[in-house]
């Protein structure tokens, strides 16, 4: 049985209420979507969504998804609480569809209705339902899929921990690595938000590399960036003079550079996806 629940803000301990029964809110197929492990530096294609597997085991998974849904456990939402809706959850089969509700989704309109005579009517209020949900939880797969982490962070509190932005300590630690030499006025305070995110990923990558792997990756970076990223051969250090230099180094650590088999054109992959 299809159900639509509303999560409401307020002092009540019960936050979910029944809004609609026997109604499918979303007509959206997930069968043809390409699913990509969440990576904050990945730019999604139009037909791709991020995925987080084993979602019920994550600290930011909500209680609703960790138990079987029993309709009788939820009271109906009263009219006075409509304005307090935070998000909707449509349970359709084994899938849970989520839509965040912002003030812009509440619509009140005046209309002129033509009957025997024209008359003015005012809608009490409507909620606009998006064609595409903000997130979908596939219970039988225990997987959450979504496109924008910021949009769903108010639904799944703490999910932004997936956004691996390095702390100031992490940034300073990376810039103090023996293969990095800061030059000019560039320092940890000037590192952009995007590069902080990339440092978070690069630190994980480097921690899983052996000394031999690091030597190989640095040779790889030099071979692709010799014209754009200065390297001190005597001291084995990359000179970082700007945020652009740092980005090239970080992309190199993630092995984003490649050469086309036809034409031998050197390129940078703006996003990567593992092939199975």
C-alpha positions in Angstrom: 0.0 0.0 0.0 1.4 3.4 -1.0 1.7 5.9 1.7 2.9 9.5 2.0 4.3 10.6 5.3 5.1 14.2 6.4 7.9 15.0 8.7 7.1 18.1 10.7 9.0 20.4 13.0 7.8 21.2 16.5 8.1 20.1 20.1 6.2 16.8 19.6 8.3 13.6 19.9 6.3 12.2 17.0 7.7 13.7 13.9 6.1 11.6 11.2 2.4 11.8 10.3 0.3 10.2 7.6 -0.6 12.7 4.8 -2.0 10.5 2.0 -2.9 6.8 1.6 -3.1 4.7 -1.5 -1.3 7.4 -3.5 1.9 7.2 -5.4 3.5 10.6 -5.2 6.3 10.0 -7.7 6.2 8.5 -11.1 10.0 8.2 -11.5 12.0 5.2 -12.8 15.4 4.4 -11.3 16.0 1.5 -13.6 18.1 3.3 -16.2 20.1 5.5 -13.8 23.8 5.2 -13.5 24.8 5.0 -9.9 28.1 6.3 -8.7 29.8 5.9 -5.3 29.6 9.3 -3.6 32.6 11.4 -4.3 32.4 15.2 -3.5 34.7 15.9 -6.5 32.7 14.0 -9.0 30.5 15.9 -11.5 27.4 13.8 -12.2 26.1 13.2 -15.7 22.5 14.0 -16.3 21.4 10.3 -16.0 23.7 9.6 -13.0 23.0 9.7 -9.2 25.2 9.2 -6.2 24.8 6.2 -4.1 25.6 5.3 -0.5 25.4 1.5 0.1 24.6 -0.2 3.5 22.8 3.0 4.3 20.9 1.6 7.3 24.3 1.0 9.0 25.3 4.7 8.7 25.0 7.0 11.7 23.0 9.5 9.7 20.3 7.0 8.6 16.9 8.0 10.1 14.9 5.6 12.3 12.1 5.3 9.7 14.4 3.4 7.4 15.7 1.0 10.0 12.5 -0.7 10.7 9.5 -2.2 8.9 6.8 0.4 8.0 3.5 -0.2 9.8 0.9 2.4 8.8 -1.2 2.1 12.0 1.7 3.4 14.0 1.3 6.9 12.5 -1.4 9.5 13.2 -3.0 11.6 10.4 -1.5 15.1 10.0 -3.9 17.8 11.0 -4.5 20.9 8.9 -2.9 23.2 11.5 0.4 21.4 11.0 0.6 21.6 7.2 2.8 24.7 7.4 5.3 22.9 9.6 6.1 20.2 7.1 9.9 19.8 6.7 10.0 17.0 4.1 7.8 14.3 2.6 8.5 10.6 2.4 6.5 8.6 -0.2 6.6 4.9 0.5 6.0 3.2 -2.8 6.5 -0.6 -2.8 10.0 -1.2 -1.3 11.3 2.3 -2.1 11.1 5.5 0.0 11.1 8.7 -2.0 12.1 11.9 -0.2 11.3 15.6 -1.1 12.5 18.5 1.0 9.8 21.2 1.6 10.9 24.8 1.5 8.7 27.9 1.8 8.7 28.2 -2.0 6.9 24.9 -2.2 3.8 26.2 -0.4 1.5 27.9 -2.9 -1.6 30.0 -2.1 -3.4 31.4 -5.1 -6.5 33.4 -6.0 -8.4 32.2 -9.1 -11.5 33.3 -11.0 -13.8 30.4 -11.5 -16.3 30.5 -14.4 -19.6 28.8 -13.7 -23.1 30.2 -14.0 -21.4 33.4 -12.9 -17.8 34.3 -12.3 -16.5 34.1 -8.8 -13.3 34.6 -6.9 -11.8 31.7 -5.0 -8.7 31.4 -2.8 -6.9 28.1 -2.4 -6.1 27.3 1.2 -2.7 26.2 0.2 -0.9 23.7 -1.9 2.5 21.9 -1.9 4.3 21.7 -5.2 5.6 18.2 -5.8 8.8 17.9 -7.9 8.9 15.6 -10.9 12.2 14.2 -9.5 12.6 13.4 -5.8 15.6 14.6 -3.8 16.5 11.2 -2.6 15.4 7.6 -2.9 16.1 4.8 -0.4 15.9 1.3 -1.9 15.1 -0.9 1.1 15.8 -4.2 -0.6 19.2 -2.9 -1.7 19.9 -0.9 1.5 21.0 1.9 -0.7 20.3 5.7 -0.7 20.6 7.5 -4.0 20.6 11.3 -4.5 22.1 14.0 -6.7 22.8 16.9 -4.3 24.2 16.3 -0.8 23.4 19.8 0.4 19.7 19.4 -0.5 19.3 16.3 1.7 21.5 17.3 4.6 18.5 18.6 6.5 16.7 15.3 6.0 19.6 13.0 7.0 21.4 14.9 9.7 25.1 14.3 9.7 25.3 13.0 6.1 27.5 15.9 5.2 30.3 13.9 6.9 30.6 12.3 3.4 31.8 15.7 2.2 35.5 15.2 3.0 36.7 18.7 3.3 40.0 18.8 5.1 40.4 20.6 8.3 42.9 23.5 8.7 45.2 21.0 10.5 44.9 18.5 7.6 45.6 21.3 5.0 48.7 22.4 6.9 49.8 18.8 7.3 49.5 18.2 3.5 51.4 21.4 2.6 54.1 20.3 5.0 54.6 17.0 3.2 58.3 16.5 2.1 57.3 16.7 -1.6 55.6 20.1 -1.3 57.4 23.5 -1.3 55.3 26.6 -0.9 56.5 29.6 -2.9 55.6 33.3 -2.9 52.8 34.3 -0.6 50.7 31.2 -1.0 50.0 29.4 2.3 47.4 27.2 4.0 45.1 30.2 4.6 44.7 30.8 0.9 43.7 27.2 0.0 40.2 27.3 -1.6 37.2 25.3 -0.4 37.4 23.0 -3.5 41.1 22.3 -2.8 40.3 21.6 0.8 37.9 19.0 -0.4 40.5 17.5 -2.7 43.1 17.4 0.1 40.7 15.3 2.1 40.6 12.8 -0.7 44.3 13.0 -1.5 45.2 12.3 2.1 43.2 9.1 2.0 44.9 8.1 -1.3 48.4 8.8 0.0 47.8 6.9 3.2 47.1 3.8 1.2 50.3 4.1 -1.0 53.6 2.5 -0.4 56.9 4.4 -0.8 57.3 2.9 -4.2 53.7 3.9 -5.2 54.4 7.5 -4.1 57.6 7.6 -6.2 55.7 6.3 -9.2 52.9 8.8 -8.8 55.2 11.7 -8.5 56.9 10.7 -11.7 53.5 10.4 -13.3 52.6 14.0 -12.2 55.9 15.4 -13.5 55.4 13.7 -16.9 52.0 15.5 -17.4 52.6 18.8 -15.6 56.2 19.6 -16.4 55.1 22.8 -18.3 52.6 24.0 -15.7 53.8 22.8 -12.3 57.4 23.6 -11.3 59.4 20.7 -9.8 62.7 21.2 -7.9 64.7 18.2 -9.1 67.5 18.8 -6.5 65.1 18.6 -3.5 62.3 16.4 -5.0 59.6 19.0 -4.3 56.7 20.4 -6.3 56.6 24.2 -6.0 53.1 25.4 -5.1 52.7 29.1 -5.8 48.9 29.3 -6.3 45.6 27.4 -5.9 45.9 26.3 -9.5 49.3 24.6 -8.8 47.8 22.8 -5.8 44.9 21.6 -7.8 47.2 20.1 -10.4 49.2 18.3 -7.7 46.0 17.0 -6.1 44.5 15.8 -9.5 47.8 14.0 -10.1 47.7 12.2 -6.8 44.2 11.0 -7.8 45.6 10.0 -11.3 43.2 12.2 -13.2 45.7 12.7 -16.1 45.5 10.4 -19.1 46.6 10.1 -22.8 44.1 9.1 -25.5 45.0 5.9 -27.3 44.3 7.6 -30.7 46.1 10.8 -31.3 48.1 10.6 -28.0 46.3 13.7 -26.7 47.0 14.5 -23.0 43.9 15.2 -21.0 42.5 15.8 -17.6 39.5 13.9 -16.3 37.3 16.3 -14.5 35.4 13.3 -12.9 36.3 9.6 -12.6 34.2 6.5 -12.1 35.5 3.0 -11.3 34.6 0.4 -13.9 33.6 -3.0 -12.6 
